[in-house]
């Protein structure tokens, strides 16, 4: 786990994917759940931990959000975007040792942790994968989908994306599909939000109205029905960006 400075990447079943291995569409997510009353110690160690990453010459940017709504409230999400599998291997080699500063080790303050790798889905997203810039908040929806309904789910969400674009949606919406480190099929939808007020004014009209205007009442209902049939469970939460805890390496 590169954030905790020891390499442990599971054998990846996705090696046979038809997507080129050199494409930088891999995102890294590391969940850090702190022990009760150890938030301050964790954050202090986190800042010291990045000094070690800088010393090791790590070129990855790690953005940290803190979950502020939902069952995971208080949990930290350590994320890095826009990588290839080759870069994952190289990063594992680079940060595969132990910190020389005991005060930079995070494990003593963690109650639980796990890491996952997701693939960015450009066909569903309304935002570039390159040049990721963190927003103050993220509206995050986690979708667990039925195995035999994945294609139907993706098709329906693609239609939703087209409808949003035709309606003039100008926000950033990113989709990712889990490839390692959790229950599958699983998708994440991340929507940028500048503040809480942005939730109210994200769209001038409801999504249902946009879909109906774009496709007509009957087809819009079929698309919505396809999503509902495909989904096993859906979970929504809000992440607050923590620039004070994040690591963005200085350009050489």
N, C-alpha and C positions, 0 to 999 in steps of 0.2 A: 504494500500500500504506500504509494509514493508520498502521500501527505504525511504519513507517519514514518517515512524513510526506511521501509523495507519492501522489497519487490515481491509481489505475490499475484501474478496474473494467471487466472484459470486457463485451462486449455479451451480455446475458442472454437466453438462449433461453426462460427460464421466464417471460418477461413475459406470455405468453398463458395462464398458469396460472389455474385457476378460483378459487383461494384469493384472498381480498380482499387488495389490496396494502397496506392499512392494518394488517393483523394483524401483531403483533409476534412472529413465529415464526422470524425469521432469526438464525442464529448465525454468527459470524465466527471462523475458525481461521487462525492464522498460524504456520507452522513456522519456527523459527530454529535452524539448525545452526551452531554456532560453529566457528571454525578451531581446529586443535590448539593447546593451551596458551594459549588466549585466553578461557577461561571467566570469569576474574576481571575482565578488561577489559570483556567484554560485560556482565556484571552491574553493574559500576560505571556504564557508559554508560546502561544501561537505567534505572537509578534517576534519573539526570539527565534522561533523555528524558521521563519523566513530569512533571518540573517544567515542561517546555515544553508538554505537553498541558494541564496545569493553567492555565498562563498563557494558552493559547488558548481556555480556557473549555470544554474537551471535557467532555461529560456522559456519555460511555460509560464503563462499568467494564470494565477489562481484567484478566482473571485469568490468571496464568502458572503452568503446571505444567511440571515437568521429568520426562521419561520416565526411569524407573528400572529397567524390565525390558523385554526385547524388543530387536530389532535397532536401534531408534532410541534406545537408552539414551544419556542425556546431552543429547538434543535438547530444546529449549524449545518449549512450545506456548502461544501467546498467544491467548486466547479471549475473546469478548464475546457475550452472549446477549440474546435478547428484543428484537430490533429489527424495524422495518418497512423495506421498500425505500426509502421516503421518507426515513427516518432515515439510511440508508446514504448517500444522495445528499447530505443535509445535512452529515453527518460528513466526507464527502470534501471538501466546500467549506471546512469549518472547519479541517481539519488538512492542507490541501493544499500548505502552504509548507515551507520548510526551517527547521530549528532555527537559532537565532542563536548557539547554543553548540556549537562543533565537538566538544567532549568528550561531547555527548549523542547523537552520531550512531553508529548501530549497525553500519552497513555495513562499516567496516574490520575488524570482528571476526567477520563471518559468512562461512562457507564455502558455505552454500546457504540459500535461503529461498523459501517460496511460501505463497500465501494461498488460502483456499477459503471458500465460503459454503454453509451447510447449512440445511435447513428442519426445524424441530422437528415431530415426529410425535406428536400427542396420543393417537391411536388405539392406539399401541404403548407409550406411556410410562406409568410409574407414578411421577409426580412433576409438580408444577405447572411451567409454563413461566415464569410471573411470579415475581418475587422470588427470583431465583437466588442460592443461597448455596453457596459452594465447599466441598467436603469435603476432608479431609486427603489422601485418595488417590482416584483414579478407576481402576476396572477397565474398560479400553477394548477393545472388539472392533470391528474394521473388517471389513465384509462386502462383497465384490464379487460381484454377482449377475448371472445370465444375463438378457439383455434380455427374453426372452420368458417369464421366470419371476418377474418383479417382483410381479405381483398375487398369485401363489401364495405367494411368500415373505412378503409383508405379511400375508396372511390367516393363514398358519401362525404368524407371530410374534404376531398379535393373539390367536389362540387360546392361545398360551403365556402372554401377559399375563393373560388371564382366569383361567387355571389358577393362576397365582401369586397373584392377588388372592383367589381362593377359598380358597387355602391359608394366607391370612393374612400374605402377604409385606408387610413394613412398610418396606422400604428404598426408596431413590430410584433409579429406573431411567429413563433418558432415551434416546430414539431420535431420530436425525437422518438426513435423506436429502440427499446432495450435490446441489446445483443449479448450482454453478459452481466451477471451479478444480481439476479432477482427473478421474480415470477414472470413468465412470458405466456402469451403475447402481451406486451405492455407498451404504452405510449405516454409521452409527456408533452403537454402543450404549455408553452411559456409565453405569456403576453406582457409586454413592457407597460409599466404604469409609473408616471412621474410622482404621484401622490395619491392619497385616498380619494380626493375629488375626481381624479381621472377615471375611477370606476363608474361614476355616475354618467360621465359624458363621453364614454368610450365610443358609443355609436349614437347617431341622431335618431335612429329608429331601432326597434327590436330585431333580433336576428331572424325571428319567424317572419316578420314583415319583409325583411330584405330577401329571404329565400322565396317567399311567395311572389314578390314583385319580379324576381329574376326568372323563376321557373314556372310560375303559375301555381294555383292552390294544390292541385292533385299531385304534381311532380314534387313539389316542396314537401308535401306530406309523406311521399314515398321515401325521399332522401332522409328525412327525420326518422322515419320508421326503421330504415336500414341501420342507422346509428344505434337506436334503442335496442334492436334485436341483437346487435353485435356485442354490446357491452355487458360484461359480467358485473363490474363495479366501477364507480367513478368517485374520485376524491378530489376536493378542492382546498387549496390553502394559499396564503400570501407570504412571500419572502421579502424581507427588508435587507437591502444591500448594506454591507459593512465595509466601507473603503478603508477604515482604520485597521482592519484585520486582513485585508486582501494583499496579494503579492503580484505586482506587475513589474517584471524585470526592466531595468534601465537599458535602453538600446546601446549597443557597443559602438 
